[in-house]
């Protein structure tokens, strides 16, 4: 049936990581990691840079994607 083929909704929250040189990368963060507030996201983005999940570079800002 059609309902069996539906994808489950992704409850993660998407953020745009903006770099000084104009590039943008996107990350998703689980709501449980944001219980302390969205001000934690730049640190999460830097951690993901260290892991190689997003490109290196100077992060200008991080903004939630609606």
PDBQT receptor file of N, H, CA, C and O in Angstrom, charges set to zero:
ATOM      1  N   UNK A   1       0.824  -1.183   0.000  1.00  0.00    +0.000 N 
ATOM      2  CA  UNK A   1       0.000   0.000   0.000  1.00  0.00    +0.000 C 
ATOM      3  C   UNK A   1       0.869   1.247   0.000  1.00  0.00    +0.000 C 
ATOM      4  O   UNK A   1       2.056   1.198   0.320  1.00  0.00    +0.000 OA
ATOM      5  N   UNK A   2       0.265   2.344  -0.358  1.00  0.00    +0.000 N 
ATOM      6  H   UNK A   2      -0.699   2.384  -0.618  1.00  0.00    +0.000 HD
ATOM      7  CA  UNK A   2       0.994   3.608  -0.465  1.00  0.00    +0.000 C 
ATOM      8  C   UNK A   2       1.570   4.055   0.875  1.00  0.00    +0.000 C 
ATOM      9  O   UNK A   2       2.666   4.614   0.911  1.00  0.00    +0.000 OA
ATOM     10  N   UNK A   3       0.875   3.829   1.952  1.00  0.00    +0.000 N 
ATOM     11  H   UNK A   3      -0.016   3.375   1.923  1.00  0.00    +0.000 HD
ATOM     12  CA  UNK A   3       1.360   4.295   3.243  1.00  0.00    +0.000 C 
ATOM     13  C   UNK A   3       2.635   3.573   3.666  1.00  0.00    +0.000 C 
ATOM     14  O   UNK A   3       3.416   4.116   4.448  1.00  0.00    +0.000 OA
ATOM     15  N   UNK A   4       2.856   2.379   3.172  1.00  0.00    +0.000 N 
ATOM     16  H   UNK A   4       2.222   1.938   2.537  1.00  0.00    +0.000 HD
ATOM     17  CA  UNK A   4       4.055   1.620   3.502  1.00  0.00    +0.000 C 
ATOM     18  C   UNK A   4       5.294   2.186   2.799  1.00  0.00    +0.000 C 
ATOM     19  O   UNK A   4       6.416   1.986   3.265  1.00  0.00    +0.000 OA
ATOM     20  N   UNK A   5       5.096   2.886   1.688  1.00  0.00    +0.000 N 
ATOM     21  H   UNK A   5       4.185   3.049   1.310  1.00  0.00    +0.000 HD
ATOM     22  CA  UNK A   5       6.208   3.406   0.914  1.00  0.00    +0.000 C 
ATOM     23  C   UNK A   5       6.625   4.808   1.342  1.00  0.00    +0.000 C 
ATOM     24  O   UNK A   5       7.642   5.312   0.865  1.00  0.00    +0.000 OA
ATOM     25  N   UNK A   6       5.883   5.438   2.209  1.00  0.00    +0.000 N 
ATOM     26  H   UNK A   6       5.056   5.028   2.596  1.00  0.00    +0.000 HD
ATOM     27  CA  UNK A   6       6.212   6.789   2.644  1.00  0.00    +0.000 C 
ATOM     28  C   UNK A   6       7.453   6.787   3.513  1.00  0.00    +0.000 C 
ATOM     29  O   UNK A   6       7.691   5.879   4.309  1.00  0.00    +0.000 OA
ATOM     30  N   UNK A   7       8.247   7.858   3.327  1.00  0.00    +0.000 N 
ATOM     31  H   UNK A   7       8.053   8.597   2.681  1.00  0.00    +0.000 HD
ATOM     32  CA  UNK A   7       9.417   8.030   4.194  1.00  0.00    +0.000 C 
ATOM     33  C   UNK A   7       8.968   8.625   5.515  1.00  0.00    +0.000 C 
ATOM     34  O   UNK A   7       8.037   9.429   5.567  1.00  0.00    +0.000 OA
ATOM     35  N   UNK A   8       9.639   8.221   6.575  1.00  0.00    +0.000 N 
ATOM     36  H   UNK A   8      10.395   7.568   6.532  1.00  0.00    +0.000 HD
ATOM     37  CA  UNK A   8       9.348   8.822   7.857  1.00  0.00    +0.000 C 
ATOM     38  C   UNK A   8       9.849  10.253   7.852  1.00  0.00    +0.000 C 
ATOM     39  O   UNK A   8      10.863  10.558   7.225  1.00  0.00    +0.000 OA
ATOM     40  N   UNK A   9       9.154  11.118   8.538  1.00  0.00    +0.000 N 
ATOM     41  H   UNK A   9       8.330  10.870   9.048  1.00  0.00    +0.000 HD
ATOM     42  CA  UNK A   9       9.526  12.519   8.598  1.00  0.00    +0.000 C 
ATOM     43  C   UNK A   9      10.829  12.669   9.377  1.00  0.00    +0.000 C 
ATOM     44  O   UNK A   9      11.013  12.061  10.431  1.00  0.00    +0.000 OA
ATOM     45  N   UNK A  10      11.722  13.485   8.840  1.00  0.00    +0.000 N 
ATOM     46  H   UNK A  10      11.572  13.978   7.983  1.00  0.00    +0.000 HD
ATOM     47  CA  UNK A  10      12.981  13.780   9.504  1.00  0.00    +0.000 C 
ATOM     48  C   UNK A  10      12.728  14.930  10.473  1.00  0.00    +0.000 C 
ATOM     49  O   UNK A  10      12.406  16.041  10.051  1.00  0.00    +0.000 OA
ATOM     50  N   UNK A  11      12.868  14.672  11.743  1.00  0.00    +0.000 N 
ATOM     51  H   UNK A  11      13.129  13.770  12.086  1.00  0.00    +0.000 HD
ATOM     52  CA  UNK A  11      12.588  15.684  12.758  1.00  0.00    +0.000 C 
ATOM     53  C   UNK A  11      13.800  16.543  13.075  1.00  0.00    +0.000 C 
ATOM     54  O   UNK A  11      13.716  17.444  13.910  1.00  0.00    +0.000 OA
ATOM     55  N   UNK A  12      14.922  16.280  12.426  1.00  0.00    +0.000 N 
ATOM     56  H   UNK A  12      14.991  15.548  11.748  1.00  0.00    +0.000 HD
ATOM     57  CA  UNK A  12      16.111  17.096  12.655  1.00  0.00    +0.000 C 
ATOM     58  C   UNK A  12      15.884  18.509  12.130  1.00  0.00    +0.000 C 
ATOM     59  O   UNK A  12      15.039  18.739  11.265  1.00  0.00    +0.000 OA
ATOM     60  N   UNK A  13      16.648  19.443  12.667  1.00  0.00    +0.000 N 
ATOM     61  H   UNK A  13      17.334  19.257  13.371  1.00  0.00    +0.000 HD
ATOM     62  CA  UNK A  13      16.512  20.841  12.288  1.00  0.00    +0.000 C 
ATOM     63  C   UNK A  13      17.683  21.216  11.396  1.00  0.00    +0.000 C 
ATOM     64  O   UNK A  13      18.836  20.930  11.721  1.00  0.00    +0.000 OA
ATOM     65  N   UNK A  14      17.384  21.862  10.261  1.00  0.00    +0.000 N 
ATOM     66  H   UNK A  14      16.448  22.094   9.997  1.00  0.00    +0.000 HD
ATOM     67  CA  UNK A  14      18.417  22.214   9.288  1.00  0.00    +0.000 C 
ATOM     68  C   UNK A  14      18.944  23.626   9.551  1.00  0.00    +0.000 C 
ATOM     69  O   UNK A  14      18.196  24.551   9.867  1.00  0.00    +0.000 OA
ATOM     70  N   UNK A  15      20.263  23.747   9.406  1.00  0.00    +0.000 N 
ATOM     71  H   UNK A  15      20.870  22.996   9.149  1.00  0.00    +0.000 HD
ATOM     72  CA  UNK A  15      20.928  25.036   9.556  1.00  0.00    +0.000 C 
ATOM     73  C   UNK A  15      21.831  25.276   8.357  1.00  0.00    +0.000 C 
ATOM     74  O   UNK A  15      22.446  24.348   7.833  1.00  0.00    +0.000 OA
ATOM     75  N   UNK A  16      21.906  26.538   7.926  1.00  0.00    +0.000 N 
ATOM     76  H   UNK A  16      21.406  27.292   8.352  1.00  0.00    +0.000 HD
ATOM     77  CA  UNK A  16      22.831  26.953   6.875  1.00  0.00    +0.000 C 
ATOM     78  C   UNK A  16      24.078  27.497   7.556  1.00  0.00    +0.000 C 
ATOM     79  O   UNK A  16      23.994  28.381   8.409  1.00  0.00    +0.000 OA
ATOM     80  N   UNK A  17      25.233  26.966   7.176  1.00  0.00    +0.000 N 
ATOM     81  H   UNK A  17      25.301  26.248   6.483  1.00  0.00    +0.000 HD
ATOM     82  CA  UNK A  17      26.517  27.427   7.699  1.00  0.00    +0.000 C 
ATOM     83  C   UNK A  17      27.125  28.324   6.630  1.00  0.00    +0.000 C 
ATOM     84  O   UNK A  17      27.490  27.847   5.555  1.00  0.00    +0.000 OA
ATOM     85  N   UNK A  18      27.236  29.616   6.915  1.00  0.00    +0.000 N 
ATOM     86  H   UNK A  18      26.939  30.003   7.788  1.00  0.00    +0.000 HD
ATOM     87  CA  UNK A  18      27.748  30.586   5.954  1.00  0.00    +0.000 C 
ATOM     88  C   UNK A  18      29.223  30.870   6.236  1.00  0.00    +0.000 C 
ATOM     89  O   UNK A  18      29.620  31.122   7.374  1.00  0.00    +0.000 OA
ATOM     90  N   UNK A  19      30.014  30.821   5.179  1.00  0.00    +0.000 N 
ATOM     91  H   UNK A  19      29.692  30.616   4.255  1.00  0.00    +0.000 HD
ATOM     92  CA  UNK A  19      31.450  31.043   5.286  1.00  0.00    +0.000 C 
ATOM     93  C   UNK A  19      31.807  32.464   4.858  1.00  0.00    +0.000 C 
ATOM     94  O   UNK A  19      31.056  33.112   4.130  1.00  0.00    +0.000 OA
ATOM     95  N   UNK A  20      32.955  32.935   5.315  1.00  0.00    +0.000 N 
ATOM     96  H   UNK A  20      33.566  32.408   5.907  1.00  0.00    +0.000 HD
ATOM     97  CA  UNK A  20      33.441  34.275   4.979  1.00  0.00    +0.000 C 
ATOM     98  C   UNK A  20      33.594  34.470   3.468  1.00  0.00    +0.000 C 
ATOM     99  O   UNK A  20      33.383  35.572   2.961  1.00  0.00    +0.000 OA
ATOM    100  N   UNK A  21      33.962  33.399   2.745  1.00  0.00    +0.000 N 
ATOM    101  H   UNK A  21      34.134  32.504   3.157  1.00  0.00    +0.000 HD
ATOM    102  CA  UNK A  21      34.188  33.522   1.304  1.00  0.00    +0.000 C 
ATOM    103  C   UNK A  21      32.911  33.381   0.471  1.00  0.00    +0.000 C 
ATOM    104  O   UNK A  21      32.978  33.328  -0.757  1.00  0.00    +0.000 OA
ATOM    105  N   UNK A  22      31.748  33.320   1.131  1.00  0.00    +0.000 N 
ATOM    106  H   UNK A  22      31.693  33.363   2.129  1.00  0.00    +0.000 HD
ATOM    107  CA  UNK A  22      30.479  33.278   0.419  1.00  0.00    +0.000 C 
ATOM    108  C   UNK A  22      29.880  31.888   0.241  1.00  0.00    +0.000 C 
ATOM    109  O   UNK A  22      28.735  31.767  -0.195  1.00  0.00    +0.000 OA
ATOM    110  N   UNK A  23      30.617  30.856   0.563  1.00  0.00    +0.000 N 
ATOM    111  H   UNK A  23      31.547  30.954   0.917  1.00  0.00    +0.000 HD
ATOM    112  CA  UNK A  23      30.081  29.500   0.437  1.00  0.00    +0.000 C 
ATOM    113  C   UNK A  23      29.051  29.240   1.533  1.00  0.00    +0.000 C 
ATOM    114  O   UNK A  23      29.019  29.925   2.556  1.00  0.00    +0.000 OA
ATOM    115  N   UNK A  24      28.215  28.239   1.296  1.00  0.00    +0.000 N 
ATOM    116  H   UNK A  24      28.241  27.683   0.466  1.00  0.00    +0.000 HD
ATOM    117  CA  UNK A  24      27.230  27.816   2.281  1.00  0.00    +0.000 C 
ATOM    118  C   UNK A  24      27.220  26.296   2.335  1.00  0.00    +0.000 C 
ATOM    119  O   UNK A  24      27.242  25.626   1.303  1.00  0.00    +0.000 OA
ATOM    120  N   UNK A  25      27.187  25.766   3.534  1.00  0.00    +0.000 N 
ATOM    121  H   UNK A  25      27.168  26.310   4.373  1.00  0.00    +0.000 HD
ATOM    122  CA  UNK A  25      27.019  24.328   3.751  1.00  0.00    +0.000 C 
ATOM    123  C   UNK A  25      25.779  24.160   4.619  1.00  0.00    +0.000 C 
ATOM    124  O   UNK A  25      25.366  25.085   5.318  1.00  0.00    +0.000 OA
ATOM    125  N   UNK A  26      25.203  22.993   4.566  1.00  0.00    +0.000 N 
ATOM    126  H   UNK A  26      25.538  22.242   3.998  1.00  0.00    +0.000 HD
ATOM    127  CA  UNK A  26      23.995  22.733   5.355  1.00  0.00    +0.000 C 
ATOM    128  C   UNK A  26      24.239  21.559   6.288  1.00  0.00    +0.000 C 
ATOM    129  O   UNK A  26      24.855  20.562   5.913  1.00  0.00    +0.000 OA
ATOM    130  N   UNK A  27      23.742  21.700   7.515  1.00  0.00    +0.000 N 
ATOM    131  H   UNK A  27      23.241  22.510   7.819  1.00  0.00    +0.000 HD
ATOM    132  CA  UNK A  27      23.833  20.624   8.496  1.00  0.00    +0.000 C 
ATOM    133  C   UNK A  27      22.455  20.430   9.115  1.00  0.00    +0.000 C 
ATOM    134  O   UNK A  27      21.633  21.346   9.136  1.00  0.00    +0.000 OA
ATOM    135  N   UNK A  28      22.221  19.234   9.614  1.00  0.00    +0.000 N 
ATOM    136  H   UNK A  28      22.889  18.490   9.597  1.00  0.00    +0.000 HD
ATOM    137  CA  UNK A  28      21.011  18.980  10.386  1.00  0.00    +0.000 C 
ATOM    138  C   UNK A  28      21.432  18.584  11.793  1.00  0.00    +0.000 C 
ATOM    139  O   UNK A  28      22.447  17.918  11.997  1.00  0.00    +0.000 OA
ATOM    140  N   UNK A  29      20.630  19.008  12.751  1.00  0.00    +0.000 N 
ATOM    141  H   UNK A  29      19.805  19.549  12.586  1.00  0.00    +0.000 HD
ATOM    142  CA  UNK A  29      20.933  18.761  14.155  1.00  0.00    +0.000 C 
ATOM    143  C   UNK A  29      19.680  18.198  14.815  1.00  0.00    +0.000 C 
ATOM    144  O   UNK A  29      18.578  18.707  14.613  1.00  0.00    +0.000 OA
ATOM    145  N   UNK A  30      19.858  17.154  15.596  1.00  0.00    +0.000 N 
ATOM    146  H   UNK A  30      20.754  16.740  15.760  1.00  0.00    +0.000 HD
ATOM    147  CA  UNK A  30      18.737  16.560  16.320  1.00  0.00    +0.000 C 
ATOM    148  C   UNK A  30      18.258  17.525  17.404  1.00  0.00    +0.000 C 
ATOM    149  O   UNK A  30      19.074  18.171  18.061  1.00  0.00    +0.000 OA
ATOM    150  N   UNK A  31      16.959  17.624  17.593  1.00  0.00    +0.000 N 
ATOM    151  H   UNK A  31      16.296  17.099  17.059  1.00  0.00    +0.000 HD
ATOM    152  CA  UNK A  31      16.426  18.534  18.610  1.00  0.00    +0.000 C 
ATOM    153  C   UNK A  31      17.005  18.305  20.001  1.00  0.00    +0.000 C 
ATOM    154  O   UNK A  31      17.143  19.255  20.772  1.00  0.00    +0.000 OA
ATOM    155  N   UNK A  32      17.346  17.065  20.336  1.00  0.00    +0.000 N 
ATOM    156  H   UNK A  32      17.234  16.293  19.709  1.00  0.00    +0.000 HD
ATOM    157  CA  UNK A  32      17.887  16.794  21.673  1.00  0.00    +0.000 C 
ATOM    158  C   UNK A  32      19.240  17.490  21.886  1.00  0.00    +0.000 C 
ATOM    159  O   UNK A  32      19.619  17.761  23.025  1.00  0.00    +0.000 OA
ATOM    160  N   UNK A  33      19.970  17.782  20.798  1.00  0.00    +0.000 N 
ATOM    161  H   UNK A  33      19.662  17.563  19.872  1.00  0.00    +0.000 HD
ATOM    162  CA  UNK A  33      21.244  18.483  20.910  1.00  0.00    +0.000 C 
ATOM    163  C   UNK A  33      21.057  19.983  21.066  1.00  0.00    +0.000 C 
ATOM    164  O   UNK A  33      22.015  20.709  21.331  1.00  0.00    +0.000 OA
ATOM    165  N   UNK A  34      19.836  20.441  20.904  1.00  0.00    +0.000 N 
ATOM    166  H   UNK A  34      19.058  19.850  20.689  1.00  0.00    +0.000 HD
ATOM    167  CA  UNK A  34      19.550  21.873  20.987  1.00  0.00    +0.000 C 
ATOM    168  C   UNK A  34      18.778  22.249  22.239  1.00  0.00    +0.000 C 
ATOM    169  O   UNK A  34      18.259  23.361  22.340  1.00  0.00    +0.000 OA
ATOM    170  N   UNK A  35      18.697  21.337  23.183  1.00  0.00    +0.000 N 
ATOM    171  H   UNK A  35      19.118  20.434  23.101  1.00  0.00    +0.000 HD
ATOM    172  CA  UNK A  35      17.959  21.621  24.413  1.00  0.00    +0.000 C 
ATOM    173  C   UNK A  35      18.550  22.807  25.163  1.00  0.00    +0.000 C 
ATOM    174  O   UNK A  35      17.832  23.505  25.878  1.00  0.00    +0.000 OA
ATOM    175  N   UNK A  36      19.854  23.045  25.008  1.00  0.00    +0.000 N 
ATOM    176  H   UNK A  36      20.437  22.478  24.427  1.00  0.00    +0.000 HD
ATOM    177  CA  UNK A  36      20.506  24.178  25.658  1.00  0.00    +0.000 C 
ATOM    178  C   UNK A  36      20.357  25.463  24.878  1.00  0.00    +0.000 C 
ATOM    179  O   UNK A  36      20.766  26.521  25.357  1.00  0.00    +0.000 OA
ATOM    180  N   UNK A  37      19.783  25.403  23.689  1.00  0.00    +0.000 N 
ATOM    181  H   UNK A  37      19.451  24.543  23.300  1.00  0.00    +0.000 HD
ATOM    182  CA  UNK A  37      19.564  26.582  22.863  1.00  0.00    +0.000 C 
ATOM    183  C   UNK A  37      20.292  26.492  21.535  1.00  0.00    +0.000 C 
ATOM    184  O   UNK A  37      21.241  25.724  21.377  1.00  0.00    +0.000 OA
ATOM    185  N   UNK A  38      19.832  27.287  20.587  1.00  0.00    +0.000 N 
ATOM    186  H   UNK A  38      19.061  27.911  20.715  1.00  0.00    +0.000 HD
ATOM    187  CA  UNK A  38      20.415  27.283  19.245  1.00  0.00    +0.000 C 
ATOM    188  C   UNK A  38      21.777  27.964  19.197  1.00  0.00    +0.000 C 
ATOM    189  O   UNK A  38      22.470  27.866  18.184  1.00  0.00    +0.000 OA
ATOM    190  N   UNK A  39      22.174  28.643  20.253  1.00  0.00    +0.000 N 
ATOM    191  H   UNK A  39      21.611  28.722  21.076  1.00  0.00    +0.000 HD
ATOM    192  CA  UNK A  39      23.498  29.261  20.282  1.00  0.00    +0.000 C 
ATOM    193  C   UNK A  39      24.612  28.213  20.288  1.00  0.00    +0.000 C 
ATOM    194  O   UNK A  39      25.783  28.555  20.124  1.00  0.00    +0.000 OA
ATOM    195  N   UNK A  40      24.256  26.944  20.476  1.00  0.00    +0.000 N 
ATOM    196  H   UNK A  40      23.304  26.667  20.609  1.00  0.00    +0.000 HD
ATOM    197  CA  UNK A  40      25.231  25.853  20.461  1.00  0.00    +0.000 C 
ATOM    198  C   UNK A  40      25.598  25.406  19.049  1.00  0.00    +0.000 C 
ATOM    199  O   UNK A  40      26.592  24.704  18.865  1.00  0.00    +0.000 OA
ATOM    200  N   UNK A  41      24.812  25.802  18.050  1.00  0.00    +0.000 N 
ATOM    201  H   UNK A  41      24.004  26.372  18.199  1.00  0.00    +0.000 HD
ATOM    202  CA  UNK A  41      24.995  25.303  16.689  1.00  0.00    +0.000 C 
ATOM    203  C   UNK A  41      26.348  25.690  16.081  1.00  0.00    +0.000 C 
ATOM    204  O   UNK A  41      26.948  24.845  15.417  1.00  0.00    +0.000 OA
ATOM    205  N   UNK A  42      26.866  26.906  16.261  1.00  0.00    +0.000 N 
ATOM    206  H   UNK A  42      26.379  27.593  16.800  1.00  0.00    +0.000 HD
ATOM    207  CA  UNK A  42      28.196  27.195  15.697  1.00  0.00    +0.000 C 
ATOM    208  C   UNK A  42      29.280  26.227  16.201  1.00  0.00    +0.000 C 
ATOM    209  O   UNK A  42      30.171  25.842  15.444  1.00  0.00    +0.000 OA
ATOM    210  N   UNK A  43      29.202  25.848  17.448  1.00  0.00    +0.000 N 
ATOM    211  H   UNK A  43      28.478  26.161  18.063  1.00  0.00    +0.000 HD
ATOM    212  CA  UNK A  43      30.148  24.866  17.976  1.00  0.00    +0.000 C 
ATOM    213  C   UNK A  43      29.972  23.503  17.338  1.00  0.00    +0.000 C 
ATOM    214  O   UNK A  43      30.949  22.809  17.056  1.00  0.00    +0.000 OA
ATOM    215  N   UNK A  44      28.731  23.122  17.112  1.00  0.00    +0.000 N 
ATOM    216  H   UNK A  44      27.937  23.686  17.341  1.00  0.00    +0.000 HD
ATOM    217  CA  UNK A  44      28.448  21.851  16.437  1.00  0.00    +0.000 C 
ATOM    218  C   UNK A  44      28.994  21.900  15.015  1.00  0.00    +0.000 C 
ATOM    219  O   UNK A  44      29.548  20.913  14.529  1.00  0.00    +0.000 OA
ATOM    220  N   UNK A  45      28.840  23.048  14.341  1.00  0.00    +0.000 N 
ATOM    221  H   UNK A  45      28.390  23.849  14.735  1.00  0.00    +0.000 HD
ATOM    222  CA  UNK A  45      29.355  23.190  12.973  1.00  0.00    +0.000 C 
ATOM    223  C   UNK A  45      30.880  23.057  12.965  1.00  0.00    +0.000 C 
ATOM    224  O   UNK A  45      31.436  22.411  12.077  1.00  0.00    +0.000 OA
ATOM    225  N   UNK A  46      31.554  23.656  13.934  1.00  0.00    +0.000 N 
ATOM    226  H   UNK A  46      31.102  24.181  14.655  1.00  0.00    +0.000 HD
ATOM    227  CA  UNK A  46      33.021  23.535  13.999  1.00  0.00    +0.000 C 
ATOM    228  C   UNK A  46      33.443  22.093  14.244  1.00  0.00    +0.000 C 
ATOM    229  O   UNK A  46      34.427  21.628  13.669  1.00  0.00    +0.000 OA
ATOM    230  N   UNK A  47      32.705  21.383  15.096  1.00  0.00    +0.000 N 
ATOM    231  H   UNK A  47      31.906  21.761  15.563  1.00  0.00    +0.000 HD
ATOM    232  CA  UNK A  47      33.002  19.964  15.331  1.00  0.00    +0.000 C 
ATOM    233  C   UNK A  47      32.864  19.162  14.039  1.00  0.00    +0.000 C 
ATOM    234  O   UNK A  47      33.670  18.275  13.761  1.00  0.00    +0.000 OA
ATOM    235  N   UNK A  48      31.850  19.479  13.264  1.00  0.00    +0.000 N 
ATOM    236  H   UNK A  48      31.195  20.200  13.491  1.00  0.00    +0.000 HD
ATOM    237  CA  UNK A  48      31.637  18.760  12.008  1.00  0.00    +0.000 C 
ATOM    238  C   UNK A  48      32.715  19.108  10.984  1.00  0.00    +0.000 C 
ATOM    239  O   UNK A  48      33.055  18.280  10.139  1.00  0.00    +0.000 OA
ATOM    240  N   UNK A  49      33.250  20.316  11.050  1.00  0.00    +0.000 N 
ATOM    241  H   UNK A  49      32.974  20.989  11.737  1.00  0.00    +0.000 HD
ATOM    242  CA  UNK A  49      34.394  20.676  10.200  1.00  0.00    +0.000 C 
ATOM    243  C   UNK A  49      35.589  19.800  10.554  1.00  0.00    +0.000 C 
ATOM    244  O   UNK A  49      36.257  19.266   9.669  1.00  0.00    +0.000 OA
ATOM    245  N   UNK A  50      35.856  19.651  11.849  1.00  0.00    +0.000 N 
ATOM    246  H   UNK A  50      35.313  20.085  12.568  1.00  0.00    +0.000 HD
ATOM    247  CA  UNK A  50      36.990  18.841  12.297  1.00  0.00    +0.000 C 
ATOM    248  C   UNK A  50      36.854  17.390  11.847  1.00  0.00    +0.000 C 
ATOM    249  O   UNK A  50      37.856  16.735  11.559  1.00  0.00    +0.000 OA
ATOM    250  N   UNK A  51      35.625  16.885  11.783  1.00  0.00    +0.000 N 
ATOM    251  H   UNK A  51      34.811  17.418  12.016  1.00  0.00    +0.000 HD
ATOM    252  CA  UNK A  51      35.371  15.514  11.341  1.00  0.00    +0.000 C 
ATOM    253  C   UNK A  51      35.395  15.390   9.821  1.00  0.00    +0.000 C 
ATOM    254  O   UNK A  51      35.404  14.278   9.293  1.00  0.00    +0.000 OA
ATOM    255  N   UNK A  52      35.405  16.516   9.116  1.00  0.00    +0.000 N 
ATOM    256  H   UNK A  52      35.397  17.419   9.546  1.00  0.00    +0.000 HD
ATOM    257  CA  UNK A  52      35.392  16.488   7.659  1.00  0.00    +0.000 C 
ATOM    258  C   UNK A  52      34.007  16.373   7.051  1.00  0.00    +0.000 C 
ATOM    259  O   UNK A  52      33.875  16.111   5.856  1.00  0.00    +0.000 OA
ATOM    260  N   UNK A  53      32.977  16.566   7.857  1.00  0.00    +0.000 N 
ATOM    261  H   UNK A  53      33.084  16.778   8.828  1.00  0.00    +0.000 HD
ATOM    262  CA  UNK A  53      31.607  16.447   7.356  1.00  0.00    +0.000 C 
ATOM    263  C   UNK A  53      31.183  17.669   6.543  1.00  0.00    +0.000 C 
ATOM    264  O   UNK A  53      30.350  17.559   5.644  1.00  0.00    +0.000 OA
ATOM    265  N   UNK A  54      31.753  18.826   6.857  1.00  0.00    +0.000 N 
ATOM    266  H   UNK A  54      32.430  18.915   7.588  1.00  0.00    +0.000 HD
ATOM    267  CA  UNK A  54      31.510  20.042   6.073  1.00  0.00    +0.000 C 
ATOM    268  C   UNK A  54      32.869  20.660   5.761  1.00  0.00    +0.000 C 
ATOM    269  O   UNK A  54      33.848  20.378   6.452  1.00  0.00    +0.000 OA
ATOM    270  N   UNK A  55      32.940  21.496   4.734  1.00  0.00    +0.000 N 
ATOM    271  H   UNK A  55      32.144  21.725   4.173  1.00  0.00    +0.000 HD
ATOM    272  CA  UNK A  55      34.236  22.050   4.308  1.00  0.00    +0.000 C 
ATOM    273  C   UNK A  55      34.902  22.926   5.375  1.00  0.00    +0.000 C 
ATOM    274  O   UNK A  55      34.239  23.538   6.212  1.00  0.00    +0.000 OA
ATOM    275  N   UNK A  56      36.238  22.961   5.312  1.00  0.00    +0.000 N 
ATOM    276  H   UNK A  56      36.777  22.464   4.632  1.00  0.00    +0.000 HD
ATOM    277  CA  UNK A  56      37.002  23.861   6.162  1.00  0.00    +0.000 C 
ATOM    278  C   UNK A  56      36.778  25.287   5.706  1.00  0.00    +0.000 C 
ATOM    279  O   UNK A  56      36.342  25.535   4.581  1.00  0.00    +0.000 OA
ATOM    280  N   UNK A  57      37.077  26.213   6.583  1.00  0.00    +0.000 N 
ATOM    281  H   UNK A  57      37.431  26.012   7.496  1.00  0.00    +0.000 HD
ATOM    282  CA  UNK A  57      36.961  27.627   6.259  1.00  0.00    +0.000 C 
ATOM    283  C   UNK A  57      36.432  28.393   7.458  1.00  0.00    +0.000 C 
ATOM    284  O   UNK A  57      35.904  27.807   8.404  1.00  0.00    +0.000 OA
ATOM    285  N   UNK A  58      36.578  29.692   7.407  1.00  0.00    +0.000 N 
ATOM    286  H   UNK A  58      37.007  30.168   6.639  1.00  0.00    +0.000 HD
ATOM    287  CA  UNK A  58      36.133  30.555   8.490  1.00  0.00    +0.000 C 
ATOM    288  C   UNK A  58      34.615  30.720   8.415  1.00  0.00    +0.000 C 
ATOM    289  O   UNK A  58      34.079  31.211   7.422  1.00  0.00    +0.000 OA
ATOM    290  N   UNK A  59      33.934  30.303   9.479  1.00  0.00    +0.000 N 
ATOM    291  H   UNK A  59      34.369  29.905  10.286  1.00  0.00    +0.000 HD
ATOM    292  CA  UNK A  59      32.476  30.386   9.523  1.00  0.00    +0.000 C 
ATOM    293  C   UNK A  59      32.071  31.804   9.911  1.00  0.00    +0.000 C 
ATOM    294  O   UNK A  59      32.483  32.332  10.943  1.00  0.00    +0.000 OA
ATOM    295  N   UNK A  60      31.259  32.397   9.058  1.00  0.00    +0.000 N 
ATOM    296  H   UNK A  60      30.924  31.968   8.219  1.00  0.00    +0.000 HD
ATOM    297  CA  UNK A  60      30.765  33.764   9.283  1.00  0.00    +0.000 C 
ATOM    298  C   UNK A  60      29.536  33.738  10.191  1.00  0.00    +0.000 C 
ATOM    299  O   UNK A  60      29.374  34.600  11.055  1.00  0.00    +0.000 OA
ATOM    300  N   UNK A  61      28.682  32.753   9.989  1.00  0.00    +0.000 N 
ATOM    301  H   UNK A  61      28.813  32.053   9.288  1.00  0.00    +0.000 HD
ATOM    302  CA  UNK A  61      27.465  32.657  10.788  1.00  0.00    +0.000 C 
ATOM    303  C   UNK A  61      26.688  31.387  10.492  1.00  0.00    +0.000 C 
ATOM    304  O   UNK A  61      26.936  30.696   9.503  1.00  0.00    +0.000 OA
ATOM    305  N   UNK A  62      25.753  31.102  11.365  1.00  0.00    +0.000 N 
ATOM    306  H   UNK A  62      25.552  31.664  12.168  1.00  0.00    +0.000 HD
ATOM    307  CA  UNK A  62      24.895  29.922  11.212  1.00  0.00    +0.000 C 
ATOM    308  C   UNK A  62      23.460  30.385  11.403  1.00  0.00    +0.000 C 
ATOM    309  O   UNK A  62      23.156  31.111  12.349  1.00  0.00    +0.000 OA
ATOM    310  N   UNK A  63      22.574  29.962  10.495  1.00  0.00    +0.000 N 
ATOM    311  H   UNK A  63      22.821  29.373   9.726  1.00  0.00    +0.000 HD
ATOM    312  CA  UNK A  63      21.191  30.395  10.557  1.00  0.00    +0.000 C 
ATOM    313  C   UNK A  63      20.263  29.207  10.332  1.00  0.00    +0.000 C 
ATOM    314  O   UNK A  63      20.503  28.364   9.468  1.00  0.00    +0.000 OA
ATOM    315  N   UNK A  64      19.223  29.161  11.113  1.00  0.00    +0.000 N 
ATOM    316  H   UNK A  64      19.028  29.846  11.815  1.00  0.00    +0.000 HD
ATOM    317  CA  UNK A  64      18.244  28.093  10.967  1.00  0.00    +0.000 C 
ATOM    318  C   UNK A  64      17.489  28.254   9.648  1.00  0.00    +0.000 C 
ATOM    319  O   UNK A  64      17.088  29.357   9.277  1.00  0.00    +0.000 OA
ATOM    320  N   UNK A  65      17.306  27.132   8.948  1.00  0.00    +0.000 N 
ATOM    321  H   UNK A  65      17.632  26.236   9.249  1.00  0.00    +0.000 HD
ATOM    322  CA  UNK A  65      16.566  27.125   7.684  1.00  0.00    +0.000 C 
ATOM    323  C   UNK A  65      15.125  26.761   8.016  1.00  0.00    +0.000 C 
ATOM    324  O   UNK A  65      14.870  25.779   8.714  1.00  0.00    +0.000 OA
ATOM    325  N   UNK A  66      14.192  27.550   7.518  1.00  0.00    +0.000 N 
ATOM    326  H   UNK A  66      14.398  28.347   6.951  1.00  0.00    +0.000 HD
ATOM    327  CA  UNK A  66      12.765  27.302   7.819  1.00  0.00    +0.000 C 
ATOM    328  C   UNK A  66      12.098  26.515   6.737  1.00  0.00    +0.000 C 
ATOM    329  O   UNK A  66      10.906  26.221   6.832  1.00  0.00    +0.000 OA
TER     330      UNK A  66
